[in-house]
Amino acid sequence: MRFASITNRPYLPLARTAPSMRGYHSLFQSLLFAVKSDIRTFAPSIMSTPKSSLSATATSFTRSPAKLSDYPNLSHPPAHDTPAKQKQICDVKPLTIKVADGKDGTVPAFLHVPQNYQQEQSGGRERTAAILLSGAGGGVVGPSSIYLSIADKLASLDQGIPVMRLDYRFPARNKYCVSDVKAAMDYLEQAYALRKFILVGWSFGGAPVFTAGGSDARVAGCATVASQTAETDGIKGLSPRPLLLLHGTADRTLNPSCSERLYRLYGTWGDRELKFFDGDDHALTQNSLKAEEMLCKFIMRCAGVEIGDGESKLVREDLVGDSNKVELMKRGGDLKGEESVE
């Protein structure tokens, strides 16, 4: 704790004769006042210093696993059914995925699938899916609710791919969250003959993204928004597979330096990009549409598909709206725990 102003106070020479008890008392009171003043000055800045981790410990986490019933009416973004959005054609399947690690072994998810998508499709993008992960509170809509929009858009393209919005059984507990991710990949592989996966994570979600991505060859690329650095050493095993890191410079939850460190840890042998959004927050509320566009293009590039000019307009559409961003995050469970939009 810094008390800089104390050291800068003028030196007061002691009297040649010993001061009285009253003098000692007065001097002590003055020093105590100075210390209290400095604490009031510096404590707010200390308390608001961004962290590098939102991971939980075994004793700090108490939330019961979520259920699909906790997320009513969160299959599509708000603008999905308007006449102007008729181009978006995809099915959304609420799922309960089994996780075989013996601890509350099911996790809720929403799978956006192109209409008439067949398991027998093979080759190229048909064998690729994206899995979107939220932060330390779990949830299914992501930062500024962009996961709702990304999933609908990518499953509605002419060469669309399945996109899963995956919750956690035990948010902020990386060991269990990684098991959730691998169970989701196993499910998609068995049910849809998918072989490649692009993982996207927000905040704490960087931990399971890089842990799974660095150890599982099925992962074709990883992207994060405002990731933490704790439990992300797996990123060292990701290269040369593509990496995209997004972060707001005014993030008060997780320090932007976290993404800088991840950029360095990835190494120089591979396809990496780090994008800072000047003055933006932990959920990129000011630039969520731009972040969404970058993530859509990154995911499809990893899937081997370049989004053409004709569908670029679709990718840039605002399906959530500024007035709905935070409210949908609350309904989707993304602001539980230590997560914040700040």
LINLINHU-V824788 format. One record per residue. RES is the residue in one letter. OMEGA is omega as a letter, one per 30 degrees, with the letter a starting at -180 (NA if undefined). NEAR is the number of other C-alpha atoms within 8 Angstrom. Layout:
RES:OMEGA:NEAR + RES:OMEGA:NEAR
//
This chain:
M:a:2 + R:l:4 + F:a:10 + A:a:6 + S:l:7 + I:a:9 + T:a:6 + N:a:6 + R:a:6 + P:l:4 + Y:l:4 + L:a:4 + P:l:4 + L:l:4 + A:a:6 + R:l:4 + T:a:4 + A:l:5 + P:l:8 + S:l:6 + M:l:6 + R:l:7 + G:l:8 + Y:a:9 + H:a:8 + S:l:8 + L:l:8 + F:a:8 + Q:l:8 + S:l:8 + L:l:8 + L:l:8 + F:a:8 + A:l:9 + V:l:10 + K:l:8 + S:l:8 + D:l:11 + I:l:9 + R:a:8 + T:a:7 + F:a:10 + A:a:8 + P:a:8 + S:l:7 + I:a:7 + M:a:6 + S:l:7 + T:a:9 + P:a:9 + K:l:10 + S:a:10 + S:l:9 + L:l:11 + S:l:10 + A:l:9 + T:a:7 + A:a:6 + T:a:5 + S:a:6 + F:a:8 + T:a:5 + R:l:5 + S:l:6 + P:a:9 + A:l:10 + K:l:8 + L:a:11 + S:l:5 + D:a:6 + Y:l:10 + P:l:6 + N:l:5 + L:l:8 + S:a:8 + H:l:10 + P:a:11 + P:a:7 + A:a:8 + H:a:10 + D:l:7 + T:a:7 + P:a:5 + A:a:5 + K:a:9 + Q:l:9 + K:a:6 + Q:a:10 + I:l:10 + C:l:11 + D:l:8 + V:a:10 + K:l:8 + P:a:10 + L:l:9 + T:a:9 + I:l:11 + K:l:8 + V:a:11 + A:l:7 + D:l:6 + G:a:6 + K:a:5 + D:a:6 + G:l:10 + T:l:9 + V:a:16 + P:l:14 + A:l:14 + F:a:13 + L:l:12 + H:a:14 + V:l:13 + P:l:14 + Q:l:8 + N:l:4 + Y:a:7 + Q:l:6 + Q:a:7 + E:l:6 + Q:a:8 + S:l:7 + G:l:6 + G:a:8 + R:a:11 + E:a:9 + R:a:12 + T:l:14 + A:l:13 + A:l:13 + I:a:12 + L:a:13 + L:a:16 + S:a:19 + G:a:16 + A:l:16 + G:a:14 + G:l:15 + G:a:15 + V:a:16 + V:l:16 + G:a:16 + P:a:17 + S:l:14 + S:a:13 + I:a:13 + Y:l:12 + L:a:16 + S:l:12 + I:a:11 + A:l:13 + D:a:14 + K:a:11 + L:l:13 + A:a:15 + S:l:14 + L:l:11 + D:l:4 + Q:a:7 + G:l:10 + I:l:14 + P:l:14 + V:a:14 + M:l:13 + R:a:15 + L:l:16 + D:l:13 + Y:l:14 + R:a:14 + F:a:12 + P:l:11 + A:l:13 + R:a:11 + N:a:11 + K:a:7 + Y:a:10 + C:l:14 + V:l:12 + S:l:10 + D:a:12 + V:a:11 + K:l:9 + A:l:12 + A:l:10 + M:l:9 + D:l:8 + Y:a:9 + L:l:10 + E:a:10 + Q:a:8 + A:a:7 + Y:l:9 + A:l:11 + L:a:12 + R:a:8 + K:a:11 + F:l:14 + I:a:16 + L:l:14 + V:a:15 + G:l:17 + W:l:15 + S:l:16 + F:a:16 + G:l:16 + G:a:16 + A:l:14 + P:l:16 + V:a:14 + F:l:14 + T:l:14 + A:a:13 + G:a:17 + G:a:12 + S:a:9 + D:a:7 + A:l:7 + R:a:7 + V:a:12 + A:a:12 + G:a:14 + C:l:15 + A:l:13 + T:l:14 + V:l:14 + A:a:17 + S:l:17 + Q:l:18 + T:l:13 + A:l:9 + E:l:8 + T:a:13 + D:l:9 + G:l:13 + I:l:14 + K:l:10 + G:a:9 + L:a:14 + S:g:12 + P:l:7 + R:a:10 + P:l:13 + L:l:10 + L:a:12 + L:l:14 + L:l:14 + H:l:16 + G:a:15 + T:l:11 + A:l:10 + D:l:16 + R:l:12 + T:l:11 + L:a:15 + N:l:12 + P:l:12 + S:l:6 + C:a:13 + S:l:15 + E:a:9 + R:l:9 + L:l:11 + Y:l:12 + R:a:8 + L:l:9 + Y:a:12 + G:a:9 + T:a:6 + W:a:6 + G:a:9 + D:a:9 + R:l:10 + E:l:8 + L:a:10 + K:l:8 + F:l:8 + F:a:11 + D:l:7 + G:a:8 + D:a:14 + D:a:14 + H:a:18 + A:a:12 + L:a:15 + T:a:12 + Q:a:6 + N:a:9 + S:a:12 + L:l:9 + K:l:8 + A:l:10 + E:l:10 + E:l:10 + M:a:8 + L:l:10 + C:a:11 + K:l:10 + F:a:9 + I:a:11 + M:l:12 + R:l:9 + C:l:11 + A:l:13 + G:a:8 + V:l:9 + E:l:7 + I:a:8 + G:a:6 + D:a:6 + G:a:5 + E:l:9 + S:l:9 + K:l:8 + L:a:7 + V:a:9 + R:a:9 + E:l:6 + D:a:6 + L:a:9 + V:a:13 + G:a:7 + D:a:5 + S:a:6 + N:a:8 + K:a:12 + V:a:10 + E:l:8 + L:l:11 + M:l:16 + K:a:10 + R:a:8 + G:l:11 + G:a:13 + D:l:17 + L:l:12 + K:l:10 + G:a:6 + E:a:8 + E:a:11 + S:l:8 + V:a:12 + E:NA:8
//
